[in-house]
Amino acid sequence: MYEYAIAWEWLAFAARWFHVVTAIAWIGSSFYFIALDLGLVKRPHLPPGAYGEEWQVHGGGFYHIQKYLVAPARMPEHLTWFKYESYFTWISGFLMLCIVYYGGADLFLIDRHVLDISPPVAILISLASLAFGWIVYDLLCKSPLGRNTWGLMAVLYVVLVFMAWGYTQLFTGRAAFLHLGAFTATIMSANVFMIIIPNQKIVVADLIAGRTPDPKYGQIAKQRSLHNNYLTLPVIFFMLSNHYPLAFGTAFNWVIAALVFLMGVTIRHWFNTTHARKGRPTWTWIVTVILFILIMWLSTAPKLLTGETDAHATAVAPAFQQFAGNPHFPAVKQLVSTRCSMCHAAEPAYEGIVRPPKAVMLENDAEIAAHAREIYIQAGRSHAMPPGNVTDITPDERRLLVAWFESAVEGRKQ
């Protein structure tokens, strides 16, 4: 049922768009409030209980903002909550995980040269790892170690590096990076859902009841917010990494992930210090550039990529095998060889291409069959490939790709 492939592609696009929109809303509000909090100024005229204030100008008007470290003396008439941005970012991200990696587990999640497991087992491991991350993180925060903010962050870094290595022992390189982002994002969103918002609700309830709120709830929430602050940029890197095989498809991918977390710290440190009016530590950018150059070197230090796509090529799911047995396949193979494989090869022949785009290689029957759906979508039903039609693929050739895929799918149903 080839219509399913088209519908699934549009569903993935819609989910990705939803995810990007909600992520912009969450990250934007988060970064704004971090900058606001760090820029607060203590002045003698502040009302009782106020911690600091900030004057800002935007959109042709002036804003006068005051922060109460615990709570104001009485409950304001209207209170705006910032929580749904976080919730929907996680929900939309999990939807993307289901559509791309669970729905395409044989191709995108499982590398049988890394760990030979079935799709249901791989999905269960994926789900369990996300739950495991939050449980371990929350226990560490609530342990005596949690009273030492920077010591806690050092231990959490070790946990993240371990998970980076662990994911590369379970899944494809691409899925490992995506899961590391999902693992971290789950911790961040759970911080909002399980700790920050509940603590704020306790404070609001105390105000309504006429009780003096306990300052510990704000202190706990602020610590979790600090963690989210430093984890945001690495999460964005991992979510974008699936478009760049040199990041995830190397023998040192887990080391690269460890360095990405450090870059997140150095970049945020510059912004945090600047917003707090404590100077502009330019050394953080020097360190960031050095770390990024090291990442670039690690991505090309091995002579070849880890062979993630080769693994798929030799362990193609049975459903894909029949694409190579389709009557159209000989002509399709010839077409792919002349129009696609100059880029999608272990050693691309096209000038300026040094690695196969998205680690997709189309040099033999198994590789072409494994990527039948992508060929159908990218070069058959759309003109996305080749880019700019640089290899002059004709309309008849695109129709051949469509006929090959759709007839193979129809044949599977019979």
Phi, psi and omega in degrees: 000090188292336177300332180298320180297319179294312180298320181295322179296317179291326176297318178297319179297314180298317180295321180294318178298314178303316182295316180295317180298312181292324179294320177300316181297316182291309183294321180298311180293323180296311180295324179297312183290330175294314179297319179297314182297318182287337182267002181297141181242134178273125179231153186293338184274003183296146178293161181304133178090346180285136183271323182185174180219166180211134173257132180226156177233133180196141174062030178084007180224168180251143179238133177245111188244133176236143179244135173255120186298320177256293179188156175289171183296327179221160182291126178293160183294322180229136181229123179266127180258139176248094182216323186293335176300317180293314184298313184285335173296316180291317181299314180293324177294319178294324176299318177298319178300318179294315185293310187276309190266326176278318178291331178242044187301319182298328184263318189255336185260316188262130169243105187290348172277345176265307179208118184274094181227163179276159178305315179300320179293317180299319180294319178297319177298318179301309181298317181297324182294324179293318177294319179302318182301313181294318182299312180296314180300312183296320178296320179296318180296325182272354178279171176305331178299333182297342179282346177253096188304311185284327174295320177297317181295326177295317178294320179297325177298318178299318178299316181295320178295319177300317179294325177300314178294316183299317180297326179289345176270357184244320190235180171297160178301319179298313180292327180298314180293318179298318180292327177296322175294317180294321177302312181290317180295327177296318176299315183296313182291322178294328174303317180291311187287321188264336187237300190296307181293314177303320179296320178293325178293325177296317179297316179297318179298320178297319180297315181298323181278357179082014178266158175275118183296146177282125182294345183297329182293322177290324180294318179296315180297322181293323178296315179295323179296324177298318178299315179301323180303313184278345182266346187299309185295318174301322179300317179298318178302312183294326179290329178275342189297336183296346177271354186229091184301334179296341178279313187259342189262040180236165180294339183250030185299323181289330175291319176302316179300318179298321180289328178298319177299323178293321177297323177301322180290314183295319180293312181295328179298321179297312181295316181297317180294319180294315180295331179277002180059040179250023179107181178235093184286086183297340180300334180295324178289325176297314179297319180298315179297318179298316179298319181292321176296320177298320177298316178301318180293317180297330181288339182241359181300314174292147181296322180235161173292173185294350180083027181303316182290325177301321179300318179293324184294327183264355180228049183289139178300147182306325182298332181274339184301325185289347175295327179284342179264001180290144181303331180283348191299318179305317179291323179295318180299317178296319179297312180297322181296325183268336186250341190236321192285352175293338174256317184272070180216161179300324176232086184304139180266345183286134184300132178091348178259116182254343178223147179299129181306130180056023179063021180269120177246139184229060186253349180215175185302315184295320180294318179295317180295321181296328183253028182302314183296318180294320178297317180300313182288312189284324185242344180264296183278343175228172179252026182296326180236144351292152181303126181064015184047047184294339179260010173059046175292136187268163176301322179296322180291323176295320177296326177297317179298320178295314181297319179300308183294312186292323178291326179292320179292317178297322180294328178292329181285339184275000000 
